[in-house]
């Protein structure tokens, strides 16, 4: 899952901050529970669980990141 985010185009990566939590650590488990995730892999965007138990196609992930980025920047 992390690899699919790491290979996004540079202009998309500049719109994001990526955090990866290791489920073998207390912090990782706490984050998993805080997001109310049910299984792995999972991707949260803006603290909202968006993809659970699947790795989205790159185009779908890019579109969702752009949609959220544009919505945030129109409010400012």
The first five atom37 places (N, CA, C, CB, O) and aatype in JSON, in Angstrom:
{
  "aatype": [20, 20, 20, 20, 20, 20, 20, 20, 20, 20, 20, 20, 20, 20, 20, 20, 20, 20, 20, 20, 20, 20, 20, 20, 20, 20, 20, 20, 20, 20, 20, 20, 20, 20, 20, 20, 20, 20, 20, 20, 20, 20, 20, 20, 20, 20, 20, 20, 20, 20, 20, 20, 20, 20, 20, 20, 20, 20, 20, 20, 20, 20, 20, 20, 20, 20, 20, 20, 20, 20, 20, 20, 20, 20, 20, 20],
  "atom_mask": [
    [1, 1, 1, 1, 1],
    [1, 1, 1, 1, 1],
    [1, 1, 1, 1, 1],
    [1, 1, 1, 1, 1],
    [1, 1, 1, 1, 1],
    [1, 1, 1, 1, 1],
    [1, 1, 1, 1, 1],
    [1, 1, 1, 1, 1],
    [1, 1, 1, 1, 1],
    [1, 1, 1, 1, 1],
    [1, 1, 1, 1, 1],
    [1, 1, 1, 1, 1],
    [1, 1, 1, 1, 1],
    [1, 1, 1, 1, 1],
    [1, 1, 1, 1, 1],
    [1, 1, 1, 1, 1],
    [1, 1, 1, 1, 1],
    [1, 1, 1, 1, 1],
    [1, 1, 1, 1, 1],
    [1, 1, 1, 1, 1],
    [1, 1, 1, 1, 1],
    [1, 1, 1, 1, 1],
    [1, 1, 1, 1, 1],
    [1, 1, 1, 1, 1],
    [1, 1, 1, 1, 1],
    [1, 1, 1, 1, 1],
    [1, 1, 1, 1, 1],
    [1, 1, 1, 1, 1],
    [1, 1, 1, 1, 1],
    [1, 1, 1, 1, 1],
    [1, 1, 1, 1, 1],
    [1, 1, 1, 1, 1],
    [1, 1, 1, 1, 1],
    [1, 1, 1, 1, 1],
    [1, 1, 1, 1, 1],
    [1, 1, 1, 1, 1],
    [1, 1, 1, 1, 1],
    [1, 1, 1, 1, 1],
    [1, 1, 1, 1, 1],
    [1, 1, 1, 1, 1],
    [1, 1, 1, 1, 1],
    [1, 1, 1, 1, 1],
    [1, 1, 1, 1, 1],
    [1, 1, 1, 1, 1],
    [1, 1, 1, 1, 1],
    [1, 1, 1, 1, 1],
    [1, 1, 1, 1, 1],
    [1, 1, 1, 1, 1],
    [1, 1, 1, 1, 1],
    [1, 1, 1, 1, 1],
    [1, 1, 1, 1, 1],
    [1, 1, 1, 1, 1],
    [1, 1, 1, 1, 1],
    [1, 1, 1, 1, 1],
    [1, 1, 1, 1, 1],
    [1, 1, 1, 1, 1],
    [1, 1, 1, 1, 1],
    [1, 1, 1, 1, 1],
    [1, 1, 1, 1, 1],
    [1, 1, 1, 1, 1],
    [1, 1, 1, 1, 1],
    [1, 1, 1, 1, 1],
    [1, 1, 1, 1, 1],
    [1, 1, 1, 1, 1],
    [1, 1, 1, 1, 1],
    [1, 1, 1, 1, 1],
    [1, 1, 1, 1, 1],
    [1, 1, 1, 1, 1],
    [1, 1, 1, 1, 1],
    [1, 1, 1, 1, 1],
    [1, 1, 1, 1, 1],
    [1, 1, 1, 1, 1],
    [1, 1, 1, 1, 1],
    [1, 1, 1, 1, 1],
    [1, 1, 1, 1, 1],
    [1, 1, 1, 1, 1]
  ],
  "atom_positions": [
    [[0.83, -1.18, 0.0], [0.0, 0.0, 0.0], [0.87, 1.25, 0.0], [-0.94, 0.0, 1.21], [0.64, 2.17, -0.78]],
    [[1.86, 1.27, 0.85], [2.74, 2.44, 0.91], [3.45, 2.65, -0.42], [3.77, 2.28, 2.04], [3.68, 3.79, -0.83]],
    [[3.77, 1.57, -1.08], [4.46, 1.68, -2.38], [3.58, 2.38, -3.41], [4.87, 0.3, -2.88], [4.09, 3.14, -4.23]],
    [[2.27, 2.13, -3.39], [1.38, 2.76, -4.36], [1.32, 4.27, -4.15], [-0.03, 2.17, -4.26], [1.08, 5.02, -5.1]],
    [[1.54, 4.72, -2.94], [1.55, 6.16, -2.65], [2.92, 6.74, -3.02], [1.24, 6.42, -1.16], [2.99, 7.86, -3.53]],
    [[3.97, 6.01, -2.77], [5.33, 6.5, -3.04], [5.6, 6.68, -4.53], [6.34, 5.54, -2.45], [6.48, 7.46, -4.89]],
    [[4.88, 5.98, -5.39], [5.12, 6.09, -6.83], [4.18, 7.06, -7.53], [5.01, 4.74, -7.46], [4.15, 7.11, -8.76]],
    [[3.41, 7.83, -6.77], [2.54, 8.83, -7.38], [3.38, 9.89, -8.07], [1.61, 9.48, -6.32], [4.53, 10.11, -7.69]],
    [[2.83, 10.54, -9.08], [3.58, 11.61, -9.76], [4.0, 12.7, -8.78], [2.73, 12.21, -10.89], [3.33, 12.96, -7.79]],
    [[5.12, 13.33, -9.07], [5.7, 14.35, -8.18], [4.7, 15.45, -7.83], [6.92, 14.96, -8.84], [4.63, 15.85, -6.67]],
    [[3.92, 15.94, -8.79], [2.98, 17.03, -8.49], [1.91, 16.59, -7.5], [2.32, 17.52, -9.78], [1.39, 17.42, -6.75]],
    [[1.56, 15.32, -7.49], [0.59, 14.82, -6.53], [1.26, 14.64, -5.17], [-0.03, 13.47, -7.01], [0.66, 14.97, -4.14]],
    [[2.46, 14.12, -5.14], [3.18, 13.96, -3.87], [3.41, 15.29, -3.19], [4.52, 13.26, -4.09], [3.45, 15.35, -1.96]],
    [[3.55, 16.37, -3.95], [3.74, 17.69, -3.36], [2.47, 18.18, -2.66], [4.16, 18.7, -4.43], [2.54, 19.06, -1.8]],
    [[1.33, 17.63, -3.01], [0.05, 18.0, -2.38], [-0.18, 17.24, -1.08], [-1.1, 17.72, -3.34], [-1.12, 17.55, -0.35]],
    [[0.66, 16.28, -0.77], [0.37, 15.38, 0.34], [1.51, 15.32, 1.35], [0.09, 14.0, -0.17], [2.65, 15.7, 1.08]],
    [[1.15, 14.84, 2.52], [2.11, 14.42, 3.52], [1.74, 12.97, 3.83], [2.08, 15.34, 4.83], [0.6, 12.68, 4.2]],
    [[2.67, 12.09, 3.68], [2.4, 10.67, 3.85], [2.94, 10.21, 5.2], [3.04, 9.86, 2.7], [4.09, 10.48, 5.56]],
    [[2.09, 9.52, 5.93], [2.48, 8.9, 7.19], [2.17, 7.42, 7.09], [1.73, 9.56, 8.41], [1.09, 7.02, 6.64]],
    [[3.1, 6.63, 7.51], [2.92, 5.18, 7.49], [3.11, 4.67, 8.92], [3.91, 4.49, 6.5], [4.12, 4.96, 9.56]],
    [[2.14, 3.9, 9.4], [2.22, 3.35, 10.73], [2.45, 1.86, 10.66], [0.95, 3.66, 11.53], [1.81, 1.15, 9.87]],
    [[3.35, 1.39, 11.47], [3.69, -0.03, 11.55], [2.74, -0.69, 12.55], [5.18, -0.23, 11.97], [2.68, -0.3, 13.71]],
    [[2.01, -1.68, 12.09], [1.03, -2.35, 12.95], [1.69, -3.22, 14.02], [0.1, -3.2, 12.1], [1.0, -3.79, 14.87]],
    [[2.99, -3.32, 13.99], [3.71, -4.07, 15.03], [4.07, -3.17, 16.21], [4.97, -4.7, 14.46], [4.7, -3.62, 17.17]],
    [[3.67, -1.89, 16.14], [3.98, -0.96, 17.22], [2.7, -0.48, 17.88], [4.79, 0.24, 16.69], [1.62, -0.53, 17.28]],
    [[2.83, -0.03, 19.1], [1.66, 0.5, 19.83], [1.07, 1.7, 19.09], [2.06, 0.89, 21.28], [-0.15, 1.83, 18.98]],
    [[1.93, 2.59, 18.6], [1.46, 3.78, 17.89], [0.68, 3.39, 16.63], [2.65, 4.69, 17.52], [-0.34, 4.0, 16.33]],
    [[1.16, 2.39, 15.91], [0.47, 1.93, 14.72], [-0.9, 1.37, 15.03], [1.29, 0.9, 14.01], [-1.88, 1.65, 14.34]],
    [[-0.97, 0.56, 16.08], [-2.26, -0.03, 16.48], [-3.21, 1.07, 16.95], [-2.05, -1.08, 17.6], [-4.4, 1.03, 16.63]],
    [[-2.71, 2.03, 17.71], [-3.56, 3.14, 18.18], [-4.13, 3.93, 17.0], [-2.77, 4.07, 19.1], [-5.3, 4.31, 17.02]],
    [[-3.31, 4.17, 16.0], [-3.78, 4.92, 14.83], [-4.83, 4.12, 14.06], [-2.6, 5.27, 13.9], [-5.84, 4.67, 13.62]],
    [[-4.6, 2.83, 13.91], [-5.54, 1.93, 13.25], [-6.89, 1.97, 13.96], [-4.99, 0.48, 13.23], [-7.93, 2.07, 13.32]],
    [[-6.87, 1.91, 15.28], [-8.11, 1.96, 16.06], [-8.77, 3.33, 15.99], [-7.85, 1.59, 17.5], [-10.0, 3.42, 15.91]],
    [[-7.98, 4.39, 16.02], [-8.53, 5.74, 15.96], [-9.26, 5.99, 14.64], [-7.41, 6.78, 16.13], [-10.27, 6.69, 14.61]],
    [[-8.75, 5.4, 13.57], [-9.41, 5.54, 12.26], [-10.6, 4.6, 12.11], [-8.41, 5.29, 11.14], [-11.35, 4.69, 11.13]],
    [[-10.77, 3.71, 13.08], [-11.83, 2.69, 13.04], [-11.67, 1.79, 11.83], [-13.21, 3.36, 13.01], [-12.66, 1.35, 11.23]],
    [[-10.43, 1.51, 11.48], [-10.15, 0.61, 10.37], [-10.51, -0.81, 10.79], [-8.65, 0.7, 9.94], [-10.42, -1.17, 11.96]],
    [[-10.92, -1.58, 9.82], [-11.32, -2.96, 10.1], [-10.28, -3.97, 9.59], [-12.68, -3.26, 9.45], [-10.16, -5.07, 10.13]],
    [[-9.53, -3.59, 8.56], [-8.54, -4.51, 8.01], [-7.47, -3.73, 7.25], [-9.22, -5.54, 7.09], [-7.58, -2.53, 7.01]],
    [[-6.45, -4.46, 6.9], [-5.35, -3.91, 6.11], [-5.42, -4.5, 4.71], [-3.97, -4.19, 6.77], [-5.89, -5.63, 4.56]],
    [[-4.98, -3.82, 3.72], [-4.44, -2.45, 3.73], [-5.57, -1.42, 3.84], [-3.61, -2.19, 2.45], [-6.71, -1.69, 3.47]],
    [[-5.22, -0.25, 4.34], [-6.17, 0.87, 4.46], [-5.44, 2.17, 4.15], [-6.8, 0.92, 5.88], [-4.26, 2.33, 4.47]],
    [[-6.16, 3.1, 3.53], [-5.62, 4.44, 3.27], [-6.62, 5.45, 3.82], [-5.35, 4.69, 1.73], [-7.81, 5.39, 3.53]],
    [[-6.11, 6.38, 4.62], [-6.92, 7.48, 5.12], [-6.42, 8.76, 4.46], [-6.86, 7.58, 6.69], [-5.21, 8.96, 4.3]],
    [[-7.35, 9.6, 4.09], [-7.03, 10.93, 3.56], [-7.72, 11.94, 4.43], [-7.45, 11.07, 2.05], [-8.92, 11.82, 4.68]],
    [[-7.0, 12.93, 4.89], [-7.55, 13.95, 5.79], [-8.23, 13.32, 7.0], [-8.55, 14.84, 5.03], [-9.32, 13.73, 7.4]],
    [[-7.58, 12.32, 7.58], [-8.08, 11.61, 8.76], [-9.41, 10.9, 8.53], [-8.23, 12.58, 9.9], [-10.13, 10.61, 9.48]],
    [[-9.73, 10.62, 7.29], [-10.94, 9.87, 6.95], [-10.52, 8.6, 6.22], [-11.92, 10.73, 6.08], [-9.8, 8.65, 5.23]],
    [[-10.99, 7.48, 6.71], [-10.69, 6.21, 6.07], [-11.39, 6.17, 4.71], [-11.13, 5.0, 6.97], [-12.61, 6.25, 4.64]],
    [[-10.61, 6.03, 3.64], [-11.16, 6.09, 2.29], [-11.07, 4.74, 1.59], [-10.42, 7.15, 1.47], [-12.01, 4.33, 0.91]],
    [[-9.97, 4.06, 1.74], [-9.77, 2.76, 1.09], [-9.47, 1.71, 2.15], [-8.63, 2.81, 0.03], [-8.51, 1.84, 2.92]],
    [[-10.29, 0.68, 2.19], [-10.12, -0.4, 3.17], [-10.09, -1.72, 2.42], [-11.26, -0.39, 4.24], [-10.93, -1.99, 1.57]],
    [[-9.12, -2.53, 2.74], [-8.97, -3.87, 2.16], [-8.74, -3.87, 0.66], [-10.19, -4.69, 2.46], [-9.0, -4.87, -0.01]],
    [[-8.26, -2.77, 0.14], [-7.94, -2.74, -1.29], [-6.89, -1.69, -1.56], [-9.2, -2.47, -2.12], [-6.73, -0.72, -0.82]],
    [[-6.2, -1.89, -2.64], [-5.25, -0.91, -3.12], [-5.89, -0.28, -4.34], [-3.83, -1.55, -3.45], [-6.1, -0.97, -5.34]],
    [[-6.21, 1.01, -4.29], [-6.9, 1.64, -5.41], [-5.99, 1.76, -6.64], [-7.42, 3.02, -5.01], [-4.77, 1.79, -6.53]],
    [[-6.63, 1.82, -7.79], [-5.88, 2.1, -9.01], [-5.25, 3.48, -8.85], [-6.81, 2.03, -10.28], [-5.82, 4.35, -8.19]],
    [[-4.09, 3.68, -9.44], [-3.38, 4.94, -9.29], [-4.23, 6.13, -9.73], [-2.08, 4.91, -10.08], [-4.23, 7.17, -9.08]],
    [[-4.97, 5.98, -10.83], [-5.81, 7.07, -11.33], [-6.89, 7.45, -10.32], [-6.45, 6.67, -12.67], [-7.2, 8.62, -10.14]],
    [[-7.47, 6.43, -9.67], [-8.51, 6.68, -8.68], [-7.94, 7.41, -7.46], [-9.16, 5.35, -8.25], [-8.55, 8.35, -6.95]],
    [[-6.78, 6.98, -7.0], [-6.14, 7.62, -5.86], [-5.76, 9.06, -6.19], [-4.9, 6.82, -5.43], [-5.96, 9.96, -5.38]],
    [[-5.21, 9.28, -7.36], [-4.83, 10.63, -7.79], [-6.07, 11.53, -7.84], [-4.14, 10.6, -9.18], [-6.04, 12.66, -7.34]],
    [[-7.15, 11.04, -8.42], [-8.38, 11.83, -8.53], [-8.92, 12.21, -7.15], [-9.45, 11.05, -9.31], [-9.37, 13.33, -6.95]],
    [[-8.86, 11.28, -6.21], [-9.36, 11.56, -4.86], [-8.47, 12.57, -4.14], [-9.45, 10.27, -4.04], [-8.97, 13.46, -3.46]],
    [[-7.17, 12.44, -4.29], [-6.25, 13.41, -3.68], [-6.48, 14.8, -4.28], [-4.78, 12.97, -3.89], [-6.56, 15.78, -3.55]],
    [[-6.59, 14.88, -5.6], [-6.82, 16.17, -6.26], [-8.15, 16.79, -5.84], [-6.78, 16.0, -7.78], [-8.22, 17.99, -5.6]],
    [[-9.2, 15.97, -5.74], [-10.51, 16.47, -5.34], [-10.44, 17.09, -3.95], [-11.56, 15.33, -5.37], [-10.94, 18.19, -3.72]],
    [[-9.81, 16.39, -3.03], [-9.71, 16.89, -1.66], [-8.8, 18.13, -1.58], [-9.17, 15.79, -0.74], [-9.1, 19.07, -0.86]],
    [[-7.71, 18.11, -2.31], [-6.79, 19.26, -2.34], [-7.51, 20.5, -2.88], [-5.54, 18.93, -3.21], [-7.41, 21.58, -2.31]],
    [[-8.22, 20.33, -3.98], [-8.95, 21.45, -4.58], [-10.04, 21.97, -3.65], [-9.56, 21.03, -5.91], [-10.21, 23.18, -3.52]],
    [[-10.76, 21.08, -3.0], [-11.82, 21.5, -2.06], [-11.23, 22.28, -0.9], [-12.59, 20.27, -1.54], [-11.8, 23.29, -0.5]],
    [[-10.12, 21.84, -0.36], [-9.47, 22.54, 0.75], [-8.98, 23.91, 0.34], [-8.33, 21.73, 1.29], [-9.11, 24.87, 1.1]],
    [[-8.41, 24.01, -0.84], [-7.82, 25.27, -1.28], [-8.86, 26.26, -1.8], [-6.8, 25.01, -2.35], [-8.56, 27.45, -1.89]],
    [[-10.03, 25.83, -2.13], [-11.1, 26.75, -2.52], [-11.71, 27.42, -1.29], [-12.19, 26.01, -3.31], [-12.22, 28.53, -1.38]],
    [[-11.65, 26.73, -0.14], [-12.21, 27.28, 1.11], [-11.35, 28.39, 1.68], [-12.37, 26.17, 2.15], [-11.84, 29.24, 2.42]],
    [[-10.07, 28.4, 1.33], [-9.14, 29.37, 1.93], [-9.16, 30.68, 1.22], [-7.74, 28.84, 1.94], [-8.44, 31.6, 1.6]]
  ]
}
